[in-house]
């Protein structure tokens, strides 16, 4: 004789539907004044006059510029864009790594007792505020400042990326180091090890993969930023793109946009490969 277990019938309605409806409604209530403040009117894109202007603008892109001289210039500026991003990231690391070590609580010897001493505590707060200042100023604003100081060219873009990304890297590096397991680091410090020994033998081995992965991701972002910085005279592919747009040369704009897409796709593949190798 076999017995069958009767399973309860599924409920006719989602038991959490009321809370979901509430939170969706609350989200819309919050979102609506934000949309009003930004004058978000997507239907204007489909107005007849705007569609006519859009068609004329897109038609000016054809045919794309493809002369040998122009393509050679684009290749040269694309390489310069990669160079701006790479050198800027290198300088950002020079800024971020020392500030990270100075601001990380787990490397504080006085914090081993459970409460950090007042002097080291406020010193770390000052360093963290410096990181906030660096990353709060967009790289575009830094580029405008450095263009005034050092003139037009890649130097302004390199320095802009170095400062903004230095602040970003320093903040995230600190969060990664402090969120990991601190037992090995604290043991080294309690047994007379220096802060650098605690970092290299305690913190770095267990967090190296995550730190490297985020650094590679930021390098990919720096390539995109270096193109945007070119619009304010910081050199690279963006500056040539800005010049072509001002001259209403749509064919050149289309060619450089295609190269830019390929450049970002290549950076994405390189960064994905490096992350896979580190996994």
Secondary structure as GFF3:
##gff-version 3
##sequence-region A 1 279
A	DSSP	alpha_helix	17	37	.	.	.	ID=ss1
A	DSSP	three_ten_helix	42	46	.	.	.	ID=ss2
A	DSSP	alpha_helix	48	59	.	.	.	ID=ss3
A	DSSP	alpha_helix	68	103	.	.	.	ID=ss4
A	DSSP	three_ten_helix	105	107	.	.	.	ID=ss5
A	DSSP	three_ten_helix	110	113	.	.	.	ID=ss6
A	DSSP	alpha_helix	118	136	.	.	.	ID=ss7
A	DSSP	alpha_helix	139	150	.	.	.	ID=ss8
A	DSSP	alpha_helix	154	179	.	.	.	ID=ss9
A	DSSP	alpha_helix	183	190	.	.	.	ID=ss10
A	DSSP	alpha_helix	195	198	.	.	.	ID=ss11
A	DSSP	pi_helix	199	203	.	.	.	ID=ss12
A	DSSP	alpha_helix	204	229	.	.	.	ID=ss13
A	DSSP	three_ten_helix	230	232	.	.	.	ID=ss14
A	DSSP	alpha_helix	237	246	.	.	.	ID=ss15
A	DSSP	alpha_helix	250	278	.	.	.	ID=ss16
###
